[in-house]
Amino acid sequence: MPSLSPPGTIWNTPTDAEAIRPFRLRGGSRGCLLLHGFAGTPPEVRELGEFLAAHGYDALGPVMAGHGETPEAMARTRWTDWARSAQHALDRLRQDCREVFVAGQSLGGTMALHLAANNPDIRGIVPMGAMGHPRFFPDRRLWIIRWLKYLRPWHVPSADCDLGDPSRLLALHSYARRPSVCIESLMHFLRVVQKELPSIRVPTLLLHGRRDRTVPVQNAPYILERLGSADKQLIWFERSGHTITVDLERDQVNRTVLAWLERH
């Protein structure tokens, strides 16, 4: 599928500043932090947030550090900055909610794992399309990213779309080019989380699209196997690509997440 934005633009799809703002949807005393993906923005998880808010949840969708601005702004951040901003959003939600869950898409799902490892009072987490280890990414450029970042400071992702409904790409707004230094930092973050997995004890619902070509599907069973939680489950969405929160089965994703939250 061709790119929807002309060369040189910031975003992969046409957008405006209002569309990518963080959101807070107040629906009840139980809260759910909703985290977007790498180089992405809150619209990725907005529909899930609206659904949860309509069913009694306080849904908060922040923008992680360096995101929602420009690729140059992201290049000045590393994974510790993304984690710090996610932690700050979690702390804000805790101020108003008696119980807090964390759900996230892609990087947001991996960040949910990291938050759970460092905040054992979280009620539960829902990582969606999460990354668990760098070894599952076949691109050999990642093996030399430490040096390659100086020769190629920017990465332009493939225009190939793995969504079951390619038109839903219009619901996503991410950077049309990504800083190589941030990709390097992302790989380091995955190694950190990989070591944290056995320490995670909170209930965990893993969701992954079977057609995902962005985060290889091997990540999901790898995470499931190494999680320290006794209450853990993996559900596949057979017709969906990477961003299951906007794809063909998004309504089923919403209902699945809500039902799981209600049981916990």
matplotlib code that plots the C-alpha trace (Angstrom):
import matplotlib.pyplot as plt

x = [0.0, 1.5, 2.3, -0.6, 1.6, 3.9, 7.7, 9.1, 6.0, 6.1, 3.3, 2.5, -1.1, -2.7, -3.4, -3.5, -2.4, -5.8, -6.1, -3.0, -3.5, -3.5, -7.0, -8.7, -12.1, -13.6, -16.1, -15.6, -13.4, -11.4, -8.7, -7.0, -3.8, -3.6, -0.2, 0.5, 3.3, 6.8, 6.8, 3.0, 0.2, -2.9, -5.4, -4.1, -5.9, -8.6, -11.4, -10.6, -10.5, -13.9, -15.4, -13.9, -15.1, -18.6, -18.5, -17.4, -13.6, -11.4, -9.3, -6.1, -4.2, -1.0, 1.7, 5.1, 8.1, 9.3, 6.1, 3.4, 5.8, 8.5, 11.0, 13.7, 12.1, 12.0, 15.7, 16.4, 14.8, 15.6, 13.7, 14.2, 12.4, 9.5, 9.3, 9.4, 6.5, 4.5, 5.2, 4.1, 0.8, 0.3, 0.9, -1.7, -4.3, -3.6, -4.6, -8.2, -8.7, -8.9, -7.6, -5.5, -4.9, -2.4, -3.0, -0.7, -0.1, 3.3, 5.9, 3.0, 2.4, 6.1, 5.9, 2.9, 5.2, 7.9, 5.5, 4.1, 7.6, 8.2, 4.7, 3.4, 0.2, -1.1, -4.3, -3.5, -2.0, -3.0, 0.0, -1.2, 1.3, 4.0, 7.7, 9.6, 13.1, 15.3, 16.1, 12.7, 13.4, 15.0, 16.4, 20.1, 20.6, 19.6, 22.7, 24.9, 22.6, 25.3, 27.4, 24.7, 23.0, 25.9, 25.6, 21.8, 20.4, 16.8, 14.8, 11.8, 9.4, 8.1, 4.8, 3.6, 0.4, -0.4, -3.9, -6.7, -8.5, -5.9, -8.2, -7.9, -4.3, -6.1, -6.8, -3.1, -0.7, 3.0, 6.2, 7.0, 10.7, 12.1, 15.5, 18.0, 19.2, 15.7, 15.6, 18.8, 17.3, 14.2, 16.4, 18.1, 14.7, 13.6, 16.6, 15.7, 12.1, 13.2, 15.1, 12.1, 9.5, 10.0, 9.5, 6.0, 3.3, 0.2, -2.6, -1.7, -3.8, -1.7, -3.3, -1.7, -2.8, -2.0, -1.2, 1.2, 4.3, 5.6, 6.2, 6.8, 4.2, 6.9, 7.1, 3.7, 4.4, 7.9, 6.5, 3.7, 6.2, 8.5, 6.0, 6.1, 2.4, 0.2, -2.8, -1.8, -3.4, -2.7, -5.5, -4.9, -6.9, -6.8, -7.7, -5.8, -2.4, -0.2, -2.5, -5.3, -7.0, -8.0, -8.2, -11.0, -11.5, -11.3, -14.8, -13.9, -10.7, -12.7, -15.1, -12.3, -10.4, -13.5, -14.6, -11.1, -11.0, -14.4, -13.2, -10.3]
y = [0.0, 3.4, 6.0, 8.4, 11.4, 13.1, 12.9, 15.2, 15.3, 14.4, 11.9, 8.7, 9.8, 13.3, 14.7, 17.8, 18.8, 18.2, 14.7, 13.5, 15.1, 13.0, 12.1, 11.6, 10.1, 9.9, 7.1, 5.6, 4.9, 2.1, 3.4, 2.1, 3.7, 3.3, 3.6, 4.0, 2.5, 3.4, 6.7, 6.6, 8.7, 8.2, 7.7, 4.1, 3.4, 6.0, 3.7, 1.3, 4.2, 5.4, 1.9, 1.5, 4.9, 4.1, 1.0, 2.7, 3.2, 6.3, 6.0, 8.0, 8.1, 10.1, 11.0, 9.5, 11.7, 12.7, 11.5, 13.6, 16.4, 15.9, 13.2, 15.6, 15.9, 12.1, 11.9, 13.7, 11.0, 7.5, 4.6, 6.0, 9.1, 7.2, 5.1, 8.2, 9.8, 6.6, 6.4, 10.0, 9.2, 6.1, 8.2, 10.8, 8.1, 6.6, 9.9, 9.5, 5.7, 3.0, 0.4, 0.9, -1.3, -0.7, -1.6, -0.8, -1.3, -2.4, -0.3, 0.6, -3.1, -3.6, -0.5, -2.0, -5.0, -2.6, -0.7, -3.9, -5.0, -1.8, -1.1, -4.4, -2.7, -2.4, -4.4, -6.0, -5.4, -5.9, -5.9, -5.9, -6.7, -6.3, -6.9, -9.3, -9.8, -8.3, -11.8, -12.1, -9.1, -10.5, -7.2, -7.6, -3.8, -4.1, -6.1, -3.2, -0.3, 0.9, 1.9, 2.2, 5.1, 7.4, 6.5, 6.4, 8.7, 8.1, 5.0, 5.2, 2.3, 0.2, 1.4, -2.2, -2.4, -5.6, -4.5, -6.7, -3.5, -1.3, 1.7, 1.7, 3.0, 6.4, 5.9, 5.8, 8.7, 7.9, 9.5, 9.0, 8.7, 7.4, 8.3, 5.4, 6.3, 5.7, 2.3, 1.4, 2.5, 0.5, -2.6, -1.9, -1.5, -4.9, -6.4, -4.7, -5.9, -9.4, -9.6, -8.2, -10.7, -13.3, -10.6, -9.6, -11.1, -9.1, -10.6, -10.4, -10.6, -10.8, -10.0, -10.4, -10.2, -13.4, -11.4, -9.1, -8.4, -5.5, -7.3, -11.0, -13.3, -15.3, -12.5, -13.3, -16.9, -15.9, -13.3, -15.6, -18.4, -16.1, -14.1, -14.7, -14.2, -17.3, -15.5, -15.1, -15.7, -15.2, -14.6, -14.4, -12.3, -14.3, -11.6, -8.7, -7.2, -5.4, -2.6, -4.8, -1.8, -0.3, -3.4, -5.6, -7.2, -4.0, -4.5, -8.0, -6.6, -4.0, -6.6, -9.0, -6.3, -5.1, -8.7, -9.4, -6.2, -7.0, -10.4, -8.7]
z = [0.0, -1.0, 1.6, 2.2, 2.9, 0.4, 0.9, 3.6, 5.7, 9.4, 9.6, 7.7, 7.2, 7.0, 10.5, 12.5, 16.0, 17.6, 16.3, 18.1, 21.4, 24.6, 26.0, 29.3, 29.3, 32.7, 33.2, 36.7, 39.6, 37.9, 35.6, 32.5, 31.2, 27.4, 25.7, 22.0, 20.0, 18.8, 16.9, 17.3, 18.9, 21.1, 18.3, 18.1, 21.4, 21.4, 20.3, 23.0, 25.5, 24.4, 24.7, 28.3, 29.4, 28.2, 30.5, 33.6, 33.3, 33.5, 30.4, 30.0, 26.8, 27.2, 24.6, 25.5, 25.5, 22.0, 20.3, 18.9, 17.9, 15.3, 14.4, 15.6, 19.0, 19.3, 18.3, 21.6, 23.7, 24.7, 26.2, 29.7, 28.7, 27.3, 30.5, 32.7, 30.9, 31.0, 34.8, 35.2, 33.5, 35.6, 38.8, 37.6, 37.0, 40.4, 42.1, 40.9, 40.7, 43.3, 40.9, 37.7, 34.7, 31.9, 28.3, 25.4, 21.7, 20.4, 22.3, 24.6, 25.3, 26.2, 28.3, 30.2, 31.0, 32.3, 34.4, 35.9, 36.8, 38.7, 40.0, 41.5, 42.7, 39.2, 39.0, 35.7, 32.2, 28.6, 26.2, 22.6, 19.8, 22.4, 21.8, 24.0, 22.7, 19.8, 18.5, 16.8, 14.5, 11.3, 9.9, 10.0, 10.2, 13.8, 14.5, 13.5, 14.6, 17.0, 14.1, 11.4, 13.2, 12.2, 8.5, 8.4, 11.1, 9.9, 9.1, 6.7, 7.4, 4.6, 3.0, 3.2, 5.3, 7.3, 8.4, 7.4, 6.4, 4.8, 4.9, 8.7, 8.2, 8.2, 11.9, 12.7, 12.8, 13.3, 12.2, 8.5, 9.5, 12.8, 14.4, 14.2, 17.7, 19.0, 17.3, 19.0, 22.3, 21.6, 21.2, 24.5, 26.2, 24.9, 26.6, 29.8, 29.7, 28.7, 32.0, 33.9, 32.7, 35.4, 38.1, 36.8, 39.0, 38.0, 35.9, 32.2, 29.1, 25.9, 22.6, 19.2, 15.6, 13.7, 10.5, 12.3, 10.1, 12.3, 15.5, 14.7, 16.3, 18.1, 20.6, 22.2, 23.3, 24.3, 26.7, 27.9, 28.8, 30.8, 32.7, 36.4, 36.8, 37.6, 35.9, 32.3, 29.0, 25.2, 22.7, 19.0, 16.6, 13.4, 10.8, 12.3, 11.6, 14.0, 15.3, 16.5, 18.2, 14.8, 12.5, 11.4, 14.8, 16.9, 18.3, 19.4, 20.9, 22.9, 24.2, 25.1, 27.1, 28.9, 29.8, 31.2, 33.2, 34.7, 35.8, 37.6]

ax = plt.figure().add_subplot(projection="3d")
ax.plot(x, y, z, "-o")
ax.set_aspect("equal")
plt.show()
